């Protein structure tokens, strides 16, 4: 909770960035030890703020996506020094203001203040956490109230109300036990950093706020790296650096001194070229702003190439294009990577900001596989972890009594044997969803199955998307329901998502843009869909694609988080299921194979490799687990079997279950202690509901 907090006011735009250094004598009185403490609690320093105390009245976030370019391109409002990313200002209206140019938060910060004329500092403000890019503004009633404070030696003092206290009267000292603060304080560079609204052929696109945030990260990282012992050691152990093609060697000590003394960088955005640099001009393309992290694409060539230009070097030698052998970009990129992997760099991971996903970039490439995985609890607290598979699986509607029935075209109004052929089925509570894949009649048919009935409810054949009528553009292949949404895959390379709880089941959004491909918004057809632990899994013709379920919102553009390895491209019937006992994903493949994946390996966009696969006797169609038992449907003589999940060996053949003989079973699900299975026999295809108690 907030303790001893004075009144606050929102501070959106400030016209000056001052670090306080001056001091003028001011009234300060020591309270006698015997004086009773009758000072109101609100007039006692230090101010103590926790994360819960931050709100729109006292906090604004610098360089946020809604910030006007007129603000972040204004050097008077947005600029800093790399060795002073934490800025403190006390203005004429007696507002204490703090700005933190950092993509990473800082814990346990204490600010001490000193008024000239008294020997000791007093504890002024304690912050449990300074947030990334936070701008804090708190009013201090120096003008109207007597304040009680405590000095470094523990003495209680009274600061007499004085309207003339100003920034010239106060100095501040910052203390922090966070290792990140020590990291920031080790910076030997004094670069001035701002953002440039450049004009000209290669400056046609302006920096977005996301680029300015990345610029802060790059500036802090580069200057820290150059200040590190690791870089100095690597510099002197590295081969010669040349200033020209005649291999004129550069004095490395002089080079490092030049880096420290460099005046700064005005970051900009380039187009048509990867970067432009010289003096303080430092422009890069969007890819350079995003891919410099070791846990992104780990590409830093342009970053250090352009900085070499800023240091005065041209394209000869090996400071930029490395014409005379490995040089500056290789040296810098290697140390930059190692310091990031070892988590010594100030902003060592893209996960501090996730700017690829912010939606405020020129290119839509939200998920790029990490070249190097970086695990860290601090990062997990920001984004929930490297894997999206940390959500809750929807198990609702799975605890009802078992059912027995046979559903066919006679249960669908207006249908005939030739217009209704069930492909997939899913039961959720008392609702049954059946995919019909007959050409010209593509649909999702919905029934109420309470108490074993088969009451027809409605059909999804077309829907409205952005004022246009849409239909299943390809053969529908799979259906699943979870968390109030219905998912239907089809060979039109899309997975349609509908509202399961609203009458008429309105369209929400989809995965895939309808065009075959493997971009972040494409699948290659779509044959089956499954949701588990917060992840949507779509098996297409080549791979399993994974999507974050939490991002499913009305008309949202859903991008593929990661894909499995290539599984051999072929068409056919696919099925997937997760074994709750070990979290492994099982997927059928038409090449008489069952592939097994570990969802725990779904990390940071990495391609998911199979942990194993095994040959199945027949061509498997679908599979599901029930109380640890694995069941598989297939062609061949053994059409529905219990299978050993470790080897794929058939344990028992259930082609005949009681008085039912399965003739052409394909996709199925096991829900509410019932096997719901399609039987696609040539005449009168149907769905059977069979109690699992019959599969002993």
N, C-alpha and C positions, 0 to 999 in steps of 0.2 A: 504493500500500500504506500501511498504518498505520505511523507512526513515532512512537516515544516516547509510546506510549499507556499511561496508567495503567489499573488495573482499573476496570471500569464496572459500573453497576447500572441496571436498568430503573426508570424513574420514571413511574408512571401518574398519580397524583393528588397535587398539592401543595396545601398549605393556605394558602399566602401568596404574594403577588406583589410582591416588593420590588426596587427599583432601589437599588443600593448607593451611598451617599453619605458615610456616616460613616467615620472611621478612628481607630485607636488605635495607639500605639507598639508595635512588636514587634521581636523579635530578628532581626537581619540582619547578615551578615558579608561583607566583601569578601575574595575569595580572592586571595592574592598572585599576581602574574603568573607567578612561577617555580614555583608549586605544580603538580605533575603532575596531569593530569586522570585520576583513577581512579574517578570517579563512575559507577556503573552507568547504562547508557543509559536505563533505565526511570525514572530519577530526574532526568532533565534536562528543563528547560522550554525552549522551548514544546512543548506537546502539538500534534501535527499530525494532522489528520483529513481524509481524502478521503471522497468519496461512498461508496466501497467499504467504509469502516470503520463505516458506520451499520448498526445491527442492533437487534433487539428488546431487547438488554441496555442500550443507551444512548439509544435514540430512540423517542419516541412522537409520534403526530401529533394535534395539537389539533383538536377539533371534527370528528373523523372520523365517518362514518355510523353506526358502532357505539357511539359515545360516549353514555353515559346522559344524559338530560335533567337528572337530578339534579346532574350535573357541570356542564354548560354553562349551566344556569340559576343556578348558585352563583357569585355575584360574587367570592367569595374565590378561586375556582379558575379562572374564565374571565372576565377583563376586562382592559382595557388603555387606554392613552391614545394618541390618534392621532399625537401627535408622539413617542411612545416605543413603537412596535410591537415593538421588540426588547427583551426583558426579560432581565436578568441577575441571578442570585441565587447567593449562596454560603451554604449552610446549615450548621447546627451539626454535621453529620456530615462536613463537609469535602467536600461534593459541589458542584461547579460546575454550575450549571443555566442553561440558555438557553431562552427561549421566543420564537417569532417569529410574531406575528399578521399574517400576510401570505399571500395566495394565490399569491404570486410568489416564486421563490427568489432568493437573494442570493449572489453569488460573491466569493471572496477576502476573507474577513473575518478581521481580527486583533484580538485582545483583549489589551490591556496591563493589568498590575496594579500596584498600589503599596501597600506596607505603610508605615504611618506611622512616621516615625523615620529614613527614608532618603530621599535627595534624588531618586532616579531611579525611574521605572517600569521594570518588566522585562516582556519578552515572555512572555505567559502561554499563549495558545492560538491556533493558526492553523487556520482552517476553509476548505477549498477551496470549499465550498458550504454555505450554510444553506438547507435545504429549506423549501418552503412549509409553514407551520403546524407546523414542527418543534419538538419539545421535546427538548432534549439534556441528558443528565445524566452527568457524568464525575467519578469520585472522585479527589481530590488528596490524597496521603498526607502532608499537612503535619504531622500529629500524630506520625508514626512514622519518617519518613525525612528526612535532609538532602537538600535539592534544589539543583541547580545551575540558575542562570538567567542571562540576558544582558540588560543594561540598554539603554536607547535609545542611549547613547554607545558601546555595544559592550563594556562591561566584563563580565567573568564574576564572578558573585557566588554566594555560598552562602546558602541560606535554611535556618537551623538548625531541626531538628524541634521542633515546639512544639504540644502538644495544645490550647493556648488560643487559637490563631488562630481568629478568627470573622469574621462579616460586618461587625462593627464595626471590624475592623482593616484591611479591604481596600477599595480603590476600583478601579473598572475604567474603562478608556477603550477605545472601539471605533474602529477604523480600517477603511475599506473603499474600494476604488477602483472598485467597481461603480457605474455611473451611477444605478442604481435606489436605491442608498443615498443619493446626493445628492438624489434626488427626495424620499425620505422625510424627509430632514433639513430640507427647505425648508418644512415645515409650520409655519404660524404659529398654528394652532389648538391648543388643549389639551383637547379634548373627551375625556371619560371615556366609554368604550364598554362596555356589558354587554348581557345578554339577559334579557328579562322574561317570566315565566310569568304573564301577566295573566289576570284572571278577568272575566267579564261577557258581555253579549249578543254583542258583536262580537269576542270573544276566544275563541270556542268551540274553535278548533283551535290546538294549540300549535306553536311553532316546531320545525322539524326541524333536524338538524345542517347540512343543506345550506343552509338559510336563514341560519343563523348565519355560515357561511362567506361567503355573499353580503353579509351585513350588514357584515362586516369590509371587503370590497371597496368597498362603498358609502361607509362611513365614511372610509376612506383616500382615496377618490376625491373625495368632496365637500370634505373639509377641505383637500386639496391644491389643488383648483380654487379655493376661496375664497382661498387663500394666494398664488395665482399672479398674476403681472403681467398675464397675459392677461385674467383676470377683472376685476381692478381697472380696467383700461383699458376693457373692454366695459361695465362697470357705469356708468362716468361718460359713456360715449358713448351709452348706451341712453336711451330716452325717460324721462319722469318715472315714478317709482314712487309709488303712492298708498296711504295707510293707510285711506281710507274712500271712500265714493261721492261725497263732496264734493270729491274730487281734492286732498285735503290731501297735499302733497308730502313725501316722506320724505328726510331728510338722508342722502345716500349714504355719506358718511364715517362718520357715526354708525352707520349700518346695518352697514357692514363691521366696525367696532369691536365691535358687538354680536355678530356672527358669531364673531369671534376669541375673545371672552370667554365665549361660551356654554359652559355647564358640561359638556354631553355628551348622549348619547342612549342610552336603554335600548330596544333593538330588540325588537319583538314581532310576532306574526302576527295579522292581522285576517281576518275572514270576514263576508260580508254587505255590507261596504263595502270600498273599495279601500285606505283608510288612515285612521288616527287619529293625531293629533299634538297636543302641547302640553307646554311645559316640557321635561322630559327623556323624556317618553313618545313613542315613535316606532314606530308599527305599520303594517305594509303587508301586502297580499295577496301570494300566491306569485308571481303574474305580475309584480309590481313588483320583486321580488327577482331575477327572472331576465331581464327584458327591458330593463334600463337600459343595456346595452352598445350601442355604435354598431353592432357586428357581430352584434347580435341584432335586436330589433324597434325599438331606439332610442326607447323611450318612457319619459320621466322625469317626466311631469307630476305624478303623485302624490308622487313622491319629494321634489320641491321645494315642492309645495303643503303637505305635512305639515311640512316643515322650517320653512316660513313660520309655521305655527301654533306651532311650538316657539320661534320668535323673538317670539311674542306677537301676531301679526296674525290678524285674523278673515277672514270671507268677503267683506267689503266691500273696495272699492279694487281693486288689481290684483296683490296679493301672493299670492293663492291662486287664485280663480276668474277673475281678470283681467276684472272687470266694467267697468273704466274703460279698457280697451284692453290691448294686449300688455304684460305685466309680468314679475314675478319668475320664474314657471315657464318662460316663453319665453326670457328672458335666460339663466337657469342651464342650461336644456336645450341651448341653442345652444353655449355655451362648453364644456359637458361633452362634447358630441359632437365638437367640433373638437379638443379636447385628446386625446380617445381616438383619433380618426382619425390625428392626428399622432404618436401613441404617446408622448405626454408624461405622460399620466395614469398613476398607479401601477399600476392594474389595468385596462388599456385594452381588454382583449378577454375575452369569455366563454370563450375557449379555455384560459385559465390553469386553469380548474376544470372546465368542461363539466358544470356541475351539472344541466343538463337531462337528461343521460344517466346520472346517478349511480344512478337507481332509488330514490332516497330523497326523492321529492317527492309532493305530493298528486295532481298531475295528470300524466298520461303524454303528454308532448309533447316528445320528445327532440330532434327536428330542426325548427328554425324557420329559415327563410331569413334570411341576413344582410342587413340593410338596406345596410350598407357593408362591403365586403370589406377585411380587414386582413391583409396579408402580413407575415410576420416569421419569421426563422430560429429565434428563441427559442421561438416558438409551435409551429413545425414539429417541434422537438425534443421537445415535450410530446405532441403528438397525431398526428405523422406527416404533417401537412399538411392543407390545406383540402379536398383531394379524397381520397376513399377509394380512388381508382383508382391505388394505388401498390403493390399486392400482386403476387404472382406468378401468372401464368396456368398452369393445369395442362395441359401438353402431353403427358402420359404416354399410352402405348399408341398413339402416332400414327406409330411408326417401323417397323411391321411390313409384310410384303409385301402387295401388292394381292390382292384376292379377286374371284371371279366366282361368283355364285349367284342363284337366284330363290327367295324365301321367300313362302309363302302359307298358307292355312288348313290345308293338309295337314301342315304342320310344327308345328301347335298341337294337342295332344291334345284330342279332343272337339269341335274347332271345325268350322264349316261355312262355306260361302261367305257365308251371311247373318249369321253371328255374329262374323266376323273381318274387319275392314276397317282396315288400318293408316293412321294419320293422320300420325305423325311417327316418326322413327328417329334413333338415335344410336349410334355405335360407339365403344367404348373398349377398346383392345387386342383381346382375343379375345372380348369380350362385346358383344352387340348388344341394344339396348333398343328395343322397338317399342310405340308407343301404339295401342291399339284403341279406337275411338270409337263402336262399334255400341251403340245404346241397349239397356240391359239386360245388356250385356256389357263395360262400361267396365273397362279393365285396362291394365296395363303388362306385356308379355310379354318374357321374358328368354331369350336363346339364347347358347350357346357356338359361336363361328364359327371356331375354330382350324382352320387348314389348309383353309378353305373349307367346313367342315362346318356343319350347322344343327341342333345338338343342343339340344333344348328343355330349359331348366333349371327355370324356375318362373314363376309369375304373381303380380302384386300387384293384388289386387282389393279387399281390405279389410285394415284394420290396427287396432291398438289405440292409442287416445289417451286418456290419463287414465281408464283402465279402461272406456272405451266403444268400441264398434266403429264405425269410420268407413269410408266408401267415397268414391269420386269422385262428388261430388254434382252435378257437371255434366259435360258432354262433355269428355274429356281432349283436350288440344290440342298439347302440346309436351313434349319430354323432353331432358334434358341431364345429363351426369355430370361432376363435377369434385371433386378432392381428397377422394375417398372417399365422396361423397354423390351421390344421384340426385335430380334435381329434375323434377317433373311438374306442368305447369300444367293447369287445367281451368276450364270456364265457371262453376263454382261459386264464382268469385271467390277462389280459393286456389291457392297453389303448394305442393304437398306435397313434403317432403324426407325421404328415406329413407337408411339406412346402406347403402352399396354394398359394404362389405367383410365384413359379418356375415351368416351364413346366415339366411335368412328376411327379410332386409332390413327390420329394424325401423324404425318411424316415429321420426323425430327431432323435427321441428317443422314449421311451415308459415309462409308469408307470406300474410296475409289472414285475416280472421275468418269468411269465408263469406258476409258481407253486402256487397252492392254499395255502394261509396262511396269517398271520397277522404280519409278520416282517415289518421292515421299508420299504422294497422294494417289498411287496406283497399285492395283493388284493384277495378276495374270489370271483372268477369270476369278471365281470364288466358289469353292466347293463345300466348305463346311465352316461353321463358326461355333466357338465355345468361349464362355466367360468364366474366369476363375481368379480369385485373389486380386481383383481390380484390373485384370488384363483381358482384353479381347483378343482372341486368337483366330485367325482366318487362314485356312489351308487353301492355297491357290494351286495353280498348275505346276509351280516350280518349288515353292517354299511355304513355310508357315510364317505369316506376318503377324506382328504383335502391335497392339494399339492400346493406349492408356484409356481405360474406361471412364475415368474421372473427367475427361475432356468432352464427353458426349453431351452436347447442348444443342439447342435449336439452331440449325443452319451453320453449325461450327464446321470448319474444315479440319478433318481428322487426318493426321499424318502418321505414317508407320514409324513406330519407335525403334523397332529392330526386326530383322528377318532371320530365319534359320538358314543354314547352309543350303546350297542347291541340292534338291532331292531327286533329281532326274525328271525332266519335263515330260509329262504325259497326262492325257485326259482320263476321266473315269470318276468313280465314286470314292469319296474320301470321308473318313470319320476321325474324330478325336475325343479323348477323355483324359481326365487327370485322376491319378490314383491318390486319394486323400491320405493314404498311409505314408507315402514318401514324397508327395509333391511332384512326381514325374508325369510328364505329358506323353501319352501314347497316341500315335497317329498311323492310320493305315495308308498303304501305298499300293496302287494297282500292280506293281511289279512283285506281287506275292511277298510283301514285306511289311513289317511293323517297325516304325521308327520310335525311338524313345529319347526324350529331351528332359533335362533338369531345369525347371523354371528358375532355380536359384542362380543359374548361369546367365540369366537375362539381365545384363548389366551394361549401362551406358552406351546403348546402341550397338554393342558388339554382336557380330554374327553368331547365332546360337548353333553350336555343334551338337550332333547326336552323341549321347553317352553310350548308346548301343543301338543295334537293330537286329532283328532276327527274321529268318525266312519263315513264312507261313505256308502250310500245305496247299492252300487254295488262294485265289485272289480275294483278299479281305476287303469288305465294304465299310463296315462301321464297327465300333467297339464301345463298351462301357463297363464300369466297375459297379459291383454290388457287394457290400460287406467284405471287401478285399478280394472278391472273385472277379476275374476278367472274362467277359463274354465277347465273342466275335461273330459277325455274320459274314458270309462269303458265298462264292459260287462253289461248284464241285459237289461231291456227294455229301460231305459234312457241311450243312448250310448254316447251322447255328450251334456254336460250341462254347463250352467253358475251356479256357486256355491258361496254361501256366504263364504268368506275367514275366517270368525270368527267362524262359526259353522259347515260348511260342508253341510248345507242344500241346496238342489237343488232350485235354483231361477227360471230357465227356461230350458226346454228340447229343444235342437237343433238337435235331431236325424235326423229330416227332415229340410233341409235348401234349400228353393226354390224347384227346381226340383231334388235335390239330397237327397236320403235316405241312410244314413250311415248304413252299415250292420255289419261290424266288425272293427270299427275304433280302432286304438291303439295309436301310438306315433304321436306327432304333434308339430308344433311350430307356433307362430304367429309373423310374420315379415312383414315389409313394408305394414302394414294395410291389410294383407292377412293371412287367415288360411291355412296353408299347413298341410294336415293330411293324414296319410296312412289309407287305408281301406283294410283289409286283408281278404276279402271275398274269399271263396273257389275257385271260378272261376274268373279269370281276376282281381287279386288284383291290386290296383292302388294308386296313390297320387292325391288328389284333391287340387286345389288352389281356394279358395273361398274368395271374398272380405269381410272384417269384417263388412262392411256396411249392409250386408245381415243378420247379427246377431243382430237385434235390440231388 
